Structures are given as C-alpha cells and as structure tokens.
Amino acid sequence: MSTILEINQLSLATTNKKQLVTDVSLAVGKGKTIGIVGESGSGKSLTLRAIIQLLPPTIIKVGGTIRCESSCAMIFQDPVSALDPLCPVVRQVAEVVSYRQHLSRKTSRTKALELLALLGLPEDLKRNDRYPHQLSGGQRQRVLIAIALACRPGILLCDEPTTALDVTVQKQILELLAKLQRELNFALVFVTHNLAIASALCTKLYVMKEGRIVEQGRTQDILANPQHAYTKMLIDSVLHLPDLKGVIAGE
C-alpha cells in the first residue's frame, strides 16, 4: 500500500495544558478509506483538523508528526455554517475552482456547474443561482462536497458530513462519496460517531475514546470480534430493527 497520509503519535492540548489527544497514530493509502469512530468529545474532529492545520487558536500540537504526501480537502459537519450565506452557491464553488485550479472566471463557472451537476444539484442553477438558505440540507451538503472536490484533493477528509441529514439523504450522500472515490481515486478519512455508517463505507477502522486510539483493524474483523470494551459498547449501541414477523398491529 502506497501510504499518502501518516500520523505518528499525535498529541494535542489546550494552551492551558489540558490534554485532548494523546499518541494517535494512523495511516491511509492512495484510494483507500479509513474511519475514525467514537463518541462526541473523543478527539476525532481535532485529529482531522490537525491534518490541515486548522486547529482552534486555543489548541496546539504538543507532540507527534503528520506526514502528508498529497493535497487535502475537508467536508465539514454543518453546511449552514461552512457556506457563506451572502454568496450564491455556484459563485462559491467557482471561486474555489478559480483559486485552486488557476482558471479564468468564465471557465471556473463552467467547471463549477459541471461539478454541481455531477453531484445531482438542480440543472437550473445555471440560469438561477441560489443562496444556501434556498437549498435543502442534502443539497447544501452536496455543495460542500463540490467545493472540496474543486480543490482536486488526493485525500478527502470528512468530519461527520451526514450527521444533520435524515437517513434517506445520508444513504444518498454515502453512496455518492463511494462512487466519486472509485471514479477519482482519492483517499478518504471519514470521522463519525455512527459505527453503522463507518462500517458501510470504510475498510479499516480506528476507534477513539478520550483522545486515544483504543482499537484498530479491518472493519470486518472489528465488527466480528471486537477486543476493547468500548468498541463492544459502540457495536451494541447500533439500533437494530425488531423482528416483527407474525406480529399484528394492536395485539
């Protein structure tokens, strides 16, 4: 496997020396998908932000190394806060295309529309650009994906991009990410608290608890034979549909 992202013993802390992430190590190869799973506050998103040097000002890297051999782009959790509310979405994508691909304004708009069409956005955006609040939650998330892809990343970082979406749209977004990865061959680092989502998308999992990796391995191995109590708890917390065979409503 050609490793294009390697984190070795990463440690993060607040400026008043409260430890948040401790000795986290992981790696991802070209075109591969890994998942970082764990509950809120476990350090998943901070680890992702450290990769692109986008940590909050009160948090610093106090140890470890990050080796990245390809360009990165990130899809954030909340498209409402990530998108500019005062700028129409085609223009937002076109600005990224222009800046990252060094194209003219006209060509950048054409490329932006092609990306948005690829992601299933309405065709009439060509004639009637819209502001983020005029789109649905799923459409806004697709705009964020378009912005990330406009950067032509070798590594796509996903910070719980489906959390705010209903389950039907979640499925559409996950299938879209998998399809785009096959076509464009970028590596994918997917952060989520939802083990079911991670298991559907990722070939390898890293389980985080309280800022540490407590278990890692192939997805199917972890699901079939979890070693850490916390991993077992995450698996047990996945909601299963009840067996309703033979059950009559009202009885």
C-alpha positions as CSV (number, residue, x, y, z in Angstrom):
1,M,0.0,0.0,0.0
2,S,1.3,3.4,-1.0
3,T,0.8,5.5,2.2
4,I,0.0,9.1,1.4
5,L,-1.1,10.2,4.9
6,E,0.7,9.0,8.1
7,I,0.1,10.3,11.6
8,N,2.6,9.2,14.2
9,Q,1.9,9.7,18.0
10,L,0.0,12.9,17.5
11,S,-0.8,14.8,20.8
12,L,-2.9,17.9,21.1
13,A,-3.6,20.0,24.2
14,T,-5.2,23.4,25.1
15,T,-3.0,26.4,25.7
16,N,-3.5,25.8,29.5
17,K,-2.1,22.3,29.0
18,K,-5.2,20.2,29.2
19,Q,-4.6,17.0,27.2
20,L,-7.2,16.4,24.4
21,V,-5.5,13.9,22.0
22,T,-2.7,11.5,23.1
23,D,-0.3,9.5,20.9
24,V,-2.7,9.0,18.0
25,S,-1.2,7.1,15.0
26,L,-2.9,6.1,11.8
27,A,-2.2,5.7,8.1
28,V,-4.1,5.7,4.8
29,G,-3.1,4.6,1.4
30,K,-3.9,6.1,-2.0
31,G,-7.5,5.4,-2.9
32,K,-8.3,3.7,0.4
33,T,-10.9,4.5,3.1
34,I,-10.4,4.6,6.8
35,G,-12.9,5.5,9.5
36,I,-12.3,7.2,12.9
37,V,-15.2,6.4,15.2
38,G,-16.1,7.4,18.7
39,E,-18.4,9.4,20.8
40,S,-18.6,13.2,20.8
41,G,-15.5,14.7,22.5
42,S,-13.3,11.8,21.8
43,G,-10.8,13.8,19.7
44,K,-11.9,12.7,16.2
45,S,-12.6,16.0,14.7
46,L,-9.5,17.6,16.3
47,T,-7.3,14.9,14.8
48,L,-8.8,15.7,11.4
49,R,-8.3,19.5,11.8
50,A,-4.7,18.9,12.8
51,I,-4.0,17.3,9.4
52,I,-4.9,20.5,7.6
53,Q,-3.6,22.8,10.3
54,L,-7.0,24.2,11.1
55,L,-7.0,23.8,14.9
56,P,-8.8,26.3,17.1
57,P,-6.5,29.1,18.4
58,T,-6.6,27.7,21.9
59,I,-5.5,24.2,20.9
60,I,-1.9,23.3,19.9
61,K,0.1,20.3,18.7
62,V,2.4,19.2,21.6
63,G,3.8,16.1,20.1
64,G,4.0,13.7,17.1
65,T,4.3,14.1,13.4
66,I,2.0,14.3,10.4
67,R,3.3,13.3,7.0
68,C,1.0,14.1,4.1
69,E,2.1,13.4,0.5
70,S,-1.0,14.8,-1.2
71,S,-3.3,17.7,-1.2
72,C,-6.2,17.6,1.3
73,A,-9.7,19.0,1.3
74,M,-12.3,18.8,4.0
75,I,-16.1,18.4,4.2
76,F,-17.4,19.9,7.4
77,Q,-20.3,18.7,9.5
78,D,-22.6,21.7,9.2
79,P,-23.1,23.2,5.8
80,V,-25.1,26.1,7.2
81,S,-22.0,27.4,9.0
82,A,-19.5,26.3,6.4
83,L,-21.1,28.1,3.4
84,D,-21.2,31.8,3.0
85,P,-24.9,32.8,3.5
86,L,-24.4,36.0,1.4
87,C,-22.9,34.4,-1.7
88,P,-24.8,32.2,-4.2
89,V,-23.6,28.6,-4.3
90,V,-22.4,28.5,-7.9
91,R,-20.3,31.5,-7.3
92,Q,-18.8,30.0,-4.1
93,V,-17.8,26.8,-6.0
94,A,-16.5,28.8,-8.9
95,E,-14.3,30.9,-6.6
96,V,-12.6,27.8,-5.3
97,V,-12.1,26.4,-8.8
98,S,-10.6,29.7,-9.9
99,Y,-8.2,29.9,-6.9
100,R,-7.1,26.3,-6.7
101,Q,-7.1,25.4,-10.4
102,H,-5.9,28.9,-11.7
103,L,-8.6,29.2,-14.3
104,S,-10.4,32.2,-15.7
105,R,-13.7,33.4,-14.2
106,K,-15.8,32.1,-17.2
107,T,-14.0,28.7,-17.2
108,S,-14.3,28.4,-13.4
109,R,-18.1,28.9,-13.6
110,T,-18.3,26.2,-16.2
111,K,-16.3,23.8,-14.1
112,A,-18.4,24.7,-11.0
113,L,-21.6,23.9,-12.9
114,E,-20.1,20.6,-14.1
115,L,-19.2,19.6,-10.5
116,L,-22.7,20.6,-9.2
117,A,-24.3,18.6,-12.0
118,L,-22.1,15.6,-11.1
119,L,-23.4,15.8,-7.6
120,G,-27.0,15.9,-8.6
121,L,-27.8,19.6,-8.0
122,P,-30.6,21.2,-10.0
123,E,-29.8,22.0,-13.6
124,D,-31.5,25.4,-13.4
125,L,-28.7,26.7,-11.2
126,K,-27.0,27.6,-14.5
127,R,-29.8,30.2,-15.0
128,N,-30.9,30.8,-11.4
129,D,-28.1,30.7,-8.9
130,R,-29.3,30.3,-5.3
131,Y,-28.2,31.2,-1.8
132,P,-27.5,28.4,0.7
133,H,-30.8,29.0,2.6
134,Q,-32.7,28.3,-0.6
135,L,-31.4,24.8,-0.8
136,S,-32.3,21.7,1.2
137,G,-29.9,20.2,3.8
138,G,-28.9,17.5,1.4
139,Q,-28.3,19.9,-1.4
140,R,-26.2,22.2,0.8
141,Q,-24.0,19.2,1.8
142,R,-23.5,18.3,-1.9
143,V,-22.4,21.9,-2.5
144,L,-19.8,21.4,0.3
145,I,-18.6,18.2,-1.5
146,A,-18.4,20.1,-4.7
147,I,-16.2,22.8,-3.0
148,A,-13.9,20.1,-1.6
149,L,-13.6,18.3,-5.0
150,A,-12.9,21.6,-6.7
151,C,-9.6,21.5,-4.8
152,R,-8.7,18.3,-6.6
153,P,-7.7,16.5,-3.4
154,G,-5.7,13.4,-3.1
155,I,-7.1,13.0,0.4
156,L,-10.7,13.9,1.3
157,L,-11.4,14.5,5.0
158,C,-15.0,14.1,6.1
159,D,-16.0,15.4,9.5
160,E,-19.4,13.7,10.2
161,P,-20.8,15.1,6.9
162,T,-24.1,13.2,7.2
163,T,-24.9,13.8,10.9
164,A,-27.5,16.6,10.3
165,L,-29.3,14.7,7.4
166,D,-32.2,12.3,7.5
167,V,-31.4,8.7,6.9
168,T,-32.6,8.6,3.3
169,V,-30.3,11.6,2.4
170,Q,-27.5,10.1,4.5
171,K,-27.6,7.0,2.3
172,Q,-27.5,9.1,-0.9
173,I,-24.5,11.1,0.3
174,L,-22.6,7.9,1.4
175,E,-23.3,6.2,-2.0
176,L,-22.2,9.4,-3.8
177,L,-18.9,9.6,-1.8
178,A,-18.2,5.9,-2.6
179,K,-18.9,6.5,-6.3
180,L,-16.8,9.6,-6.5
181,Q,-13.9,7.9,-4.8
182,R,-14.0,5.0,-7.3
183,E,-14.0,7.5,-10.2
184,L,-11.4,9.9,-8.8
185,N,-9.3,7.6,-6.7
186,F,-8.8,9.9,-3.7
187,A,-8.1,8.6,-0.2
188,L,-11.0,9.1,2.3
189,V,-10.8,9.7,6.0
190,F,-14.3,9.5,7.5
191,V,-15.0,10.7,11.0
192,T,-18.2,9.7,12.7
193,H,-19.8,8.6,15.9
194,N,-22.1,6.2,14.0
195,L,-20.4,2.8,13.7
196,A,-23.1,1.6,11.2
197,I,-22.2,4.4,8.8
198,A,-18.4,3.8,9.2
199,S,-18.8,0.0,8.6
200,A,-20.7,0.6,5.4
201,L,-18.0,2.9,3.9
202,C,-14.6,2.1,5.5
203,T,-12.3,-0.9,5.0
204,K,-10.3,-0.1,8.2
205,L,-11.5,1.5,11.5
206,Y,-9.8,3.4,14.3
207,V,-11.8,3.5,17.5
208,M,-11.2,6.6,19.6
209,K,-12.0,7.1,23.3
210,E,-11.0,10.1,25.4
211,G,-8.4,11.2,22.9
212,R,-6.7,7.8,22.3
213,I,-6.9,5.0,19.8
214,V,-8.2,2.1,21.8
215,E,-8.6,-0.3,18.9
216,Q,-7.9,-0.5,15.2
217,G,-8.1,-3.1,12.4
218,R,-10.0,-4.2,9.4
219,T,-13.7,-3.3,9.6
220,Q,-15.0,-6.8,9.3
221,D,-12.5,-8.1,11.9
222,I,-13.5,-5.4,14.5
223,L,-17.3,-6.0,13.9
224,A,-16.9,-9.8,14.1
225,N,-14.5,-9.8,17.1
226,P,-14.1,-6.5,19.0
227,Q,-11.4,-6.6,21.6
228,H,-12.0,-3.4,23.6
229,A,-15.0,-3.0,25.9
230,Y,-15.6,0.5,24.4
231,T,-15.8,-1.0,20.8
232,K,-18.2,-3.6,22.0
233,M,-20.4,-0.9,23.5
234,L,-20.4,1.0,20.2
235,I,-21.4,-2.1,18.4
236,D,-24.2,-2.9,20.9
237,S,-25.5,0.7,20.6
238,V,-26.3,0.3,16.9
239,L,-30.0,0.3,16.6
240,H,-31.5,-2.9,15.1
241,L,-34.9,-3.3,13.7
242,P,-37.1,-5.6,15.8
243,D,-38.3,-8.9,14.4
244,L,-42.0,-8.2,13.6
245,K,-42.7,-11.5,11.9
246,G,-46.1,-12.7,12.9
247,V,-46.8,-9.6,14.9
248,I,-50.2,-8.0,14.2
249,A,-50.6,-4.3,15.0
250,G,-52.7,-3.7,18.1
251,E,-52.2,-7.2,19.5
